Amino acid sequence: MKMLIAGEQVDSESGQTTEVHNPATGELVDSVPKGTINDIRRAIDAAQGALKKWSAMAPSKRGAVLLAAGHTILQQEKELATLLTKEQGKPMRESILEIRRFVHTLDHYGGMAKTMRTSAVMLDTGRHGIVLRKPLGVCGSIVPWNFPVSLMGNKLGPALLAGNCVVVKPAGTTPLTDLRTCEIIDKAIQDAGGPKGVLNVVSGPGSVVGEELLVNPKVRKIGFTGATDTGRRVMQAAAKDFKHVTLELGGSDPMIVCDDADIDRAVSAASVGRFFNCGQACLAVKRLYLFDSIADDFIAKLAEKAKKITIGNGLKPGVLMGPLHTREQRQEVEEQVEDAVKRGGKIVFGGQRLKGDDYDKGYYLQPTLVADVDPASRMIQEEVFGPALPIVRVKNLDQAIEHANGSIFGLGSSIWTRDINRAMYGAENIEAGYTWVNSAQIIYDELPFGGVKQSGLGKEHGDEAIEHYTDSKSVVIATETHSEIVGGE
């Protein structure tokens, strides 16, 4: 597969490539160009050159491009999902959901095109104020490996609709589906009369490709999803040229289950919220706080759910959970679980690698539940990016919220209760960018999403995302009836 620069599929200037392997089997899936400093600079220049024509197109035409691209992507859903499963490891059902999620985001912003309005206000007699929103320019999108397609969509949708041109840096281990998807979008742009270079994708090491996006003065915005430590580096580099940044970083989302909750629904939500995508989601249930009186029943039911999860190669029918993405990721989760056990935690279920011909070449780990985890343990203090869930018993809602807020992270959260007063109290006091009440953790394009504390900066989704990809400009218009014009007192 090749990179996309200035509307053309190209190899790296150096001719070097990077292999992409299936984490379920270790088999080679494909290879991609290993982009150089000159490759990424060509892509940035191509985006800069396309900016004037693309931003001059009516928003309705840009929106139509997103809608057309989404339609084509749906037609190729199975092919794209298969490629995603091969490079990332998730089951086919989850890959299909991710492709559809991406299309939903394109459709959402495509549909917004005809509702984008300039705001105006009467300032004084004969004097009107208008607020214009102008595209920022060239935007860099740095995409992670856990949801490479849908998280790229969070950046492309608002950026392209607002009239920006984009350079995507996909994750080194999951570049294939991003490249293929962007080829479809680029074709839709050119079919609509748009210029070459609106959308570019450069694969390659972060130390070269990603770093140039951060330091090149022609890039005016960075949209980044990834680890908190890397996000800190993005902020530091962006500060030099005062780049705009949107950072969606790590999370350790608490789930609080009160004694009046619908236990069966909450158990299902905890299982899906923790083990979807093998637990490799920034936005996932990562800490479970249970009221004492319902804890034993809840843990027993959750363990039964975990036992029924079919694990294996995501290309096989019926598989519900694939491998972790890398060997290092699996080892990290195992070490976090080991630390919790040393501090008194008890493994209720799981914690073992799967063995046998179907598993030995992949990075498989059982769904793991650890009860009575010490709040000082790594599983509570760090982000657990894998299928392991720490469980803590609490006496009441105030204690649960205190525990929930005792983290450097603040991305998502949930509370389960039939009491509206408890629900609102929790929603108001849990420190997080998103709180679900009696609901699984589903993101909606209609609502802004972003974290607090060390979980990020800025918002994706919603109208707010458009604001983060535009500059506002105030314009004051005085008519001839204004005293300054007609020579009043």
C-alpha positions as CSV (number, residue, x, y, z in Angstrom):
1,M,0.0,0.0,0.0
2,K,1.2,3.6,-0.7
3,M,0.9,7.0,0.9
4,L,-1.4,9.7,-0.3
5,I,0.3,13.0,-1.1
6,A,-1.2,15.7,-3.4
7,G,-3.9,13.4,-4.7
8,E,-1.4,10.7,-5.8
9,Q,-0.5,7.3,-4.3
10,V,3.3,7.4,-3.7
11,D,6.1,5.5,-2.2
12,S,8.5,6.9,0.3
13,E,11.4,9.0,-1.1
14,S,13.8,6.6,0.5
15,G,12.0,3.5,-0.9
16,Q,11.9,2.0,2.6
17,T,8.9,0.3,3.9
18,T,7.4,-0.9,7.3
19,E,5.7,-4.2,7.7
20,V,2.2,-4.5,9.3
21,H,1.5,-7.7,11.2
22,N,-1.7,-9.4,12.4
23,P,-1.6,-9.4,16.3
24,A,-3.8,-12.6,16.3
25,T,-1.3,-14.7,14.2
26,G,1.9,-12.7,13.7
27,E,1.4,-13.0,9.9
28,L,2.4,-10.2,7.6
29,V,-0.7,-8.3,6.4
30,D,1.0,-5.7,4.1
31,S,3.7,-3.1,4.1
32,V,3.6,0.7,3.9
33,P,6.1,3.4,2.9
34,K,8.4,4.6,5.7
35,G,7.9,8.3,5.3
36,T,10.8,10.7,5.4
37,I,11.1,14.3,6.4
38,N,10.8,15.3,2.8
39,D,7.7,13.2,2.3
40,I,5.9,14.9,5.2
41,R,7.0,18.3,4.1
42,R,5.7,17.6,0.6
43,A,2.4,16.6,2.1
44,I,2.2,19.8,4.2
45,D,3.1,21.9,1.2
46,A,0.4,20.1,-0.9
47,A,-2.2,20.9,1.8
48,Q,-1.1,24.5,1.9
49,G,-1.4,24.8,-1.8
50,A,-4.9,23.3,-1.9
51,L,-6.2,25.5,1.0
52,K,-7.4,28.6,-1.0
53,K,-9.6,26.6,-3.4
54,W,-11.0,24.2,-0.9
55,S,-11.9,26.9,1.7
56,A,-13.5,28.9,-1.1
57,M,-16.0,26.1,-1.9
58,A,-19.4,26.5,-0.3
59,P,-19.9,24.6,3.0
60,S,-22.8,22.8,1.3
61,K,-20.4,21.4,-1.3
62,R,-17.8,20.4,1.3
63,G,-20.6,18.7,3.2
64,A,-21.8,16.9,0.1
65,V,-18.2,15.5,-0.3
66,L,-18.4,14.0,3.2
67,L,-21.8,12.4,2.5
68,A,-20.6,11.0,-0.8
69,A,-17.5,9.5,0.7
70,G,-19.5,8.0,3.5
71,H,-21.8,6.3,1.0
72,T,-18.9,4.8,-0.8
73,I,-17.3,3.6,2.4
74,L,-20.5,1.8,3.4
75,Q,-20.5,0.0,0.1
76,Q,-17.0,-1.3,0.9
77,E,-17.8,-2.0,4.5
78,K,-16.8,-5.6,4.6
79,E,-13.5,-5.2,2.8
80,L,-12.5,-2.3,5.1
81,A,-13.6,-4.1,8.2
82,T,-11.6,-7.2,7.2
83,L,-8.5,-5.1,6.7
84,L,-9.0,-3.4,10.1
85,T,-9.4,-6.7,11.9
86,K,-6.2,-8.1,10.3
87,E,-4.1,-5.1,11.3
88,Q,-5.6,-4.3,14.7
89,G,-6.9,-7.6,16.0
90,K,-10.5,-6.7,17.0
91,P,-13.3,-9.1,16.0
92,M,-15.1,-8.5,12.7
93,R,-18.3,-7.3,14.4
94,E,-16.4,-4.6,16.2
95,S,-14.5,-3.6,13.0
96,I,-17.8,-3.2,11.1
97,L,-19.2,-1.1,14.0
98,E,-16.1,1.1,13.7
99,I,-16.4,1.6,10.0
100,R,-20.1,2.5,10.5
101,R,-19.2,4.8,13.3
102,F,-16.7,6.6,11.0
103,V,-19.5,7.0,8.3
104,H,-21.9,8.3,10.9
105,T,-19.4,11.0,11.9
106,L,-19.0,12.0,8.2
107,D,-22.7,12.0,7.8
108,H,-23.2,14.1,10.9
109,Y,-20.8,16.9,9.7
110,G,-22.0,16.6,6.1
111,G,-25.5,17.2,7.4
112,M,-24.3,20.3,9.4
113,A,-23.1,22.0,6.2
114,K,-26.4,23.8,5.5
115,T,-27.0,24.8,9.1
116,M,-23.7,26.7,9.6
117,R,-24.6,30.3,10.2
118,T,-22.8,33.6,10.8
119,S,-23.9,35.1,14.0
120,A,-24.9,38.8,14.0
121,V,-26.1,41.3,16.6
122,M,-27.3,44.9,16.7
123,L,-24.6,46.8,18.6
124,D,-26.0,50.3,18.4
125,T,-28.2,52.4,16.1
126,G,-26.7,52.0,12.6
127,R,-24.0,49.6,13.9
128,H,-24.1,45.9,13.4
129,G,-21.7,43.2,14.7
130,I,-20.9,39.9,12.8
131,V,-18.8,37.0,14.0
132,L,-17.2,35.1,11.1
133,R,-15.6,31.7,11.4
134,K,-12.6,31.1,9.1
135,P,-10.7,27.8,8.6
136,L,-7.4,27.6,10.5
137,G,-5.4,26.3,7.5
138,V,-3.3,23.1,7.4
139,C,-4.3,20.7,10.2
140,G,-2.3,17.7,11.4
141,S,-4.2,14.6,12.6
142,I,-2.2,12.1,14.6
143,V,-4.2,8.9,15.0
144,P,-3.8,6.0,17.5
145,W,-4.0,2.3,16.8
146,N,-6.9,1.2,19.0
147,F,-9.7,2.8,17.0
148,P,-7.7,4.0,14.0
149,V,-10.6,4.7,11.7
150,S,-13.3,6.2,13.9
151,L,-10.9,8.4,15.8
152,M,-9.5,9.7,12.5
153,G,-13.1,10.5,11.6
154,N,-13.5,12.7,14.7
155,K,-10.8,14.9,13.2
156,L,-11.5,14.7,9.5
157,G,-15.2,15.5,9.7
158,P,-15.1,18.9,11.4
159,A,-11.7,19.9,9.8
160,L,-12.8,19.3,6.2
161,L,-16.2,20.7,6.7
162,A,-14.7,23.9,8.1
163,G,-12.6,24.3,5.0
164,N,-9.2,23.1,6.3
165,C,-6.8,20.8,4.6
166,V,-5.4,17.9,6.5
167,V,-2.3,15.8,6.8
168,V,-2.9,12.5,8.6
169,K,-0.2,10.6,10.4
170,P,-1.6,7.1,11.1
171,A,-0.3,4.8,13.8
172,G,2.7,2.7,12.8
173,T,0.9,-0.6,13.5
174,T,-2.5,0.2,11.9
175,P,-2.0,2.4,8.9
176,L,-3.7,0.3,6.3
177,T,-7.4,1.0,6.8
178,D,-6.7,4.7,7.3
179,L,-4.9,4.9,4.0
180,R,-7.6,3.0,2.2
181,T,-10.4,5.1,3.7
182,C,-8.6,8.4,2.9
183,E,-8.2,7.3,-0.7
184,I,-12.0,7.1,-0.9
185,I,-12.5,10.5,0.7
186,D,-9.8,12.1,-1.6
187,K,-11.5,10.7,-4.7
188,A,-14.8,12.2,-3.5
189,I,-13.1,15.6,-3.1
190,Q,-11.6,15.5,-6.6
191,D,-14.9,14.2,-8.1
192,A,-16.6,17.3,-6.6
193,G,-14.0,19.6,-8.3
194,G,-11.9,20.0,-5.2
195,P,-8.1,20.4,-5.6
196,K,-5.5,17.8,-5.1
197,G,-3.9,17.9,-1.6
198,V,-6.9,18.6,0.5
199,L,-6.3,15.3,2.3
200,N,-2.9,13.7,2.6
201,V,-1.7,10.6,4.5
202,V,2.0,10.0,5.4
203,S,2.9,6.8,7.2
204,G,6.2,6.5,9.0
205,P,7.8,6.9,12.5
206,G,6.4,9.4,14.9
207,S,9.9,10.8,15.5
208,V,10.0,11.9,11.9
209,V,6.5,12.3,10.5
210,G,4.7,13.2,13.7
211,E,7.5,15.5,14.9
212,E,7.4,17.5,11.6
213,L,3.7,18.1,12.0
214,L,4.3,19.5,15.5
215,V,7.2,21.8,14.5
216,N,6.4,22.9,10.9
217,P,5.1,26.5,11.1
218,K,2.7,25.9,8.1
219,V,0.6,23.5,10.3
220,R,-1.8,25.6,12.3
221,K,-3.7,22.8,14.3
222,I,-2.9,19.4,15.8
223,G,-5.6,17.0,16.6
224,F,-4.1,14.2,18.7
225,T,-5.5,11.1,20.3
226,G,-3.1,9.0,22.3
227,A,-1.2,8.6,25.6
228,T,-1.0,11.4,28.1
229,D,2.8,11.6,28.1
230,T,2.8,12.0,24.3
231,G,0.1,14.6,24.6
232,R,2.3,16.6,26.9
233,R,5.0,16.5,24.1
234,V,2.4,17.7,21.6
235,M,1.6,20.7,23.8
236,Q,5.2,21.6,24.3
237,A,6.1,21.5,20.6
238,A,2.9,23.3,19.5
239,A,3.6,26.1,21.9
240,K,6.5,27.4,19.8
241,D,4.2,28.5,17.0
242,F,1.1,28.9,19.1
243,K,-0.6,26.0,17.2
244,H,-4.2,25.1,18.1
245,V,-4.4,21.7,19.8
246,T,-7.1,19.2,20.6
247,L,-5.9,16.5,22.8
248,E,-7.9,13.3,23.6
249,L,-5.7,11.5,26.0
250,G,-5.7,8.7,28.5
251,G,-8.6,7.8,30.8
252,S,-9.4,5.6,33.8
253,D,-13.2,5.8,33.8
254,P,-15.0,5.0,37.0
255,M,-18.3,3.1,37.0
256,I,-20.4,3.6,40.2
257,V,-23.2,1.1,40.9
258,C,-25.5,2.1,43.7
259,D,-27.6,-0.3,45.8
260,D,-30.8,0.6,43.9
261,A,-29.4,0.1,40.4
262,D,-30.8,-2.3,37.8
263,I,-28.1,-4.9,38.4
264,D,-28.5,-7.0,35.3
265,R,-28.3,-4.0,33.0
266,A,-25.3,-2.6,34.9
267,V,-23.5,-6.0,34.7
268,S,-24.0,-6.1,30.9
269,A,-22.7,-2.5,30.6
270,A,-19.7,-3.2,32.7
271,S,-18.8,-6.3,30.6
272,V,-19.2,-4.5,27.3
273,G,-17.6,-1.3,28.7
274,R,-14.5,-3.2,29.9
275,F,-13.9,-5.9,27.3
276,F,-15.0,-4.3,24.1
277,N,-11.9,-4.0,21.8
278,C,-10.1,-6.2,24.3
279,G,-10.3,-3.3,26.8
280,Q,-8.1,-1.1,24.6
281,A,-10.1,2.1,24.7
282,C,-9.4,5.4,26.3
283,L,-13.1,5.6,26.9
284,A,-13.8,2.4,28.8
285,V,-14.9,1.1,32.2
286,K,-11.6,0.9,34.0
287,R,-12.6,1.2,37.6
288,L,-15.7,-0.4,39.2
289,Y,-17.1,0.9,42.5
290,L,-19.8,-1.2,44.0
291,F,-22.0,-0.5,47.0
292,D,-21.3,-3.1,49.7
293,S,-24.8,-4.5,49.8
294,I,-24.9,-5.5,46.0
295,A,-21.2,-6.2,45.5
296,D,-21.1,-10.0,45.9
297,D,-24.1,-10.5,43.6
298,F,-22.7,-8.1,41.0
299,I,-19.3,-9.7,41.0
300,A,-20.7,-13.2,40.6
301,K,-22.9,-12.1,37.6
302,L,-20.0,-10.2,36.0
303,A,-17.7,-13.2,36.3
304,E,-20.4,-15.4,34.6
305,K,-20.4,-12.9,31.7
306,A,-16.6,-12.9,31.4
307,K,-16.5,-16.7,31.3
308,K,-18.8,-16.7,28.2
309,I,-16.7,-14.3,26.1
310,T,-15.3,-16.2,23.1
311,I,-11.7,-15.3,22.5
312,G,-9.8,-15.8,19.3
313,N,-8.8,-14.5,15.8
314,G,-11.2,-11.8,15.0
315,L,-11.7,-13.1,11.5
316,K,-13.4,-16.3,12.9
317,P,-17.2,-16.3,13.3
318,G,-18.5,-16.0,16.9
319,V,-15.4,-14.4,18.4
320,L,-16.2,-11.7,20.8
321,M,-12.7,-10.6,21.9
322,G,-9.5,-10.6,20.0
323,P,-5.9,-10.4,21.2
324,L,-4.2,-7.4,22.7
325,H,-2.5,-5.3,20.0
326,T,1.1,-5.9,21.0
327,R,3.2,-8.2,23.2
328,E,4.3,-5.2,25.3
329,Q,0.7,-4.2,25.9
330,R,-0.2,-7.6,27.3
331,Q,2.9,-7.6,29.5
332,E,1.9,-4.2,30.9
333,V,-1.6,-5.4,31.8
334,E,-0.2,-8.5,33.4
335,E,2.2,-6.5,35.6
336,Q,-0.6,-4.2,36.7
337,V,-2.7,-7.2,37.7
338,E,0.2,-8.7,39.6
339,D,0.7,-5.5,41.5
340,A,-2.9,-5.5,42.6
341,V,-2.7,-9.1,43.8
342,K,0.4,-8.3,45.8
343,R,-1.5,-5.5,47.5
344,G,-4.3,-7.8,48.6
345,G,-6.5,-7.9,45.5
346,K,-8.2,-11.2,44.6
347,I,-8.5,-12.5,41.1
348,V,-12.2,-13.5,40.7
349,F,-11.7,-14.7,37.1
350,G,-9.1,-14.8,34.4
351,G,-5.6,-13.4,34.5
352,Q,-4.1,-16.2,32.3
353,R,-2.7,-16.3,28.8
354,L,-4.5,-18.6,26.4
355,K,-2.5,-21.5,25.1
356,G,-2.7,-23.8,22.2
357,D,-2.3,-23.7,18.4
358,D,-5.0,-21.0,18.0
359,Y,-3.4,-18.7,20.5
360,D,0.4,-19.2,20.8
361,K,1.3,-16.7,18.0
362,G,-1.1,-14.0,19.3
363,Y,-1.2,-11.7,22.3
364,Y,-4.2,-13.3,24.1
365,L,-5.2,-12.7,27.7
366,Q,-8.4,-13.9,29.5
367,P,-10.9,-11.3,30.6
368,T,-9.7,-10.5,34.2
369,L,-11.6,-9.4,37.2
370,V,-9.8,-8.4,40.4
371,A,-11.8,-7.7,43.5
372,D,-11.0,-5.7,46.6
373,V,-8.2,-3.7,44.9
374,D,-6.2,-1.3,47.0
375,P,-6.7,2.3,45.8
376,A,-2.9,2.7,45.8
377,S,-2.4,-0.1,43.3
378,R,-1.3,0.4,39.7
379,M,-4.7,-0.8,38.4
380,I,-6.3,2.2,40.1
381,Q,-3.6,4.8,39.8
382,E,-2.7,4.1,36.1
383,E,-4.7,3.5,33.0
384,V,-5.3,-0.2,32.4
385,F,-5.3,-0.6,28.6
386,G,-6.5,-4.1,28.3
387,P,-9.1,-6.6,29.5
388,A,-8.6,-6.4,33.3
389,L,-11.0,-4.6,35.7
390,P,-10.3,-3.6,39.3
391,I,-13.3,-3.7,41.7
392,V,-13.6,-1.7,44.9
393,R,-16.4,-1.9,47.5
394,V,-17.8,1.4,48.8
395,K,-20.2,2.3,51.6
396,N,-22.1,5.1,49.9
397,L,-22.2,7.5,47.0
398,D,-19.9,10.2,48.6
399,Q,-17.2,7.6,49.2
400,A,-17.6,6.3,45.6
401,I,-17.2,9.8,44.2
402,E,-14.2,10.5,46.4
403,H,-12.6,7.3,45.0
404,A,-13.6,8.1,41.4
405,N,-12.1,11.6,41.6
406,G,-8.8,10.3,43.1
407,S,-7.2,10.0,39.7
408,I,-5.1,12.1,37.4
409,F,-7.6,11.3,34.6
410,G,-11.1,12.6,33.9
411,L,-12.3,11.4,30.6
412,G,-15.6,9.4,31.0
413,S,-17.6,8.1,33.9
414,S,-21.0,6.4,34.7
415,I,-23.4,6.1,37.6
416,W,-26.1,3.5,37.9
417,T,-29.1,4.3,40.2
418,R,-32.9,4.6,40.0
419,D,-32.8,7.8,42.2
420,I,-32.7,11.0,40.0
421,N,-31.3,12.9,42.9
422,R,-28.3,10.5,43.2
423,A,-27.9,10.6,39.5
424,M,-27.7,14.4,39.3
425,Y,-25.5,14.6,42.3
426,G,-23.1,12.1,40.7
427,A,-23.2,13.8,37.3
428,E,-22.4,17.2,39.0
429,N,-19.6,16.0,41.2
430,I,-17.7,13.3,39.3
431,E,-14.7,15.0,37.6
432,A,-15.0,13.9,34.0
433,G,-15.7,15.3,30.6
434,Y,-18.6,12.8,30.1
435,T,-21.0,11.1,32.5
436,W,-23.5,8.4,31.5
437,V,-26.5,7.7,33.8
438,N,-27.8,4.1,33.5
439,S,-26.3,3.9,30.1
440,A,-23.5,2.1,28.4
441,Q,-20.6,4.3,27.2
442,I,-21.8,5.4,23.8
443,I,-20.4,8.6,22.2
444,Y,-22.8,10.8,20.2
445,D,-21.7,13.2,17.5
446,E,-24.3,15.6,18.7
447,L,-22.6,16.1,22.1
448,P,-19.1,17.5,22.7
449,F,-16.6,15.0,24.0
450,G,-13.3,15.7,25.7
451,G,-11.6,15.2,29.1
452,V,-10.6,17.2,32.1
453,K,-7.4,17.0,34.2
454,Q,-4.8,14.9,32.4
455,S,-7.3,13.3,30.0
456,G,-7.1,16.1,27.5
457,L,-7.8,19.5,26.2
458,G,-10.5,20.8,23.8
459,K,-13.5,19.0,22.4
460,E,-14.3,16.6,19.6
461,H,-17.9,16.0,18.3
462,G,-20.8,18.5,18.5
463,D,-20.8,22.1,17.3
464,E,-17.8,22.6,19.6
465,A,-15.6,20.6,17.2
466,I,-16.2,23.0,14.4
467,E,-15.1,25.8,16.7
468,H,-11.8,24.0,17.4
469,Y,-11.1,23.9,13.6
470,T,-11.9,27.6,13.0
471,D,-10.8,31.1,14.0
472,S,-13.4,33.6,14.9
473,K,-13.3,37.1,13.6
474,S,-15.4,40.0,14.8
475,V,-16.6,42.5,12.1
476,V,-18.4,45.8,12.9
477,I,-20.4,47.4,10.1
478,A,-21.6,50.9,10.5
479,T,-24.4,52.1,8.1
480,E,-24.8,55.6,6.7
481,T,-27.2,56.4,9.5
482,H,-24.5,56.1,12.1
483,S,-23.4,59.5,13.6
484,E,-19.7,58.9,12.8
485,I,-20.6,58.6,9.1
486,V,-23.1,61.4,8.8
487,G,-21.4,63.9,11.1
488,G,-23.6,64.0,14.1
489,E,-22.9,65.7,17.3
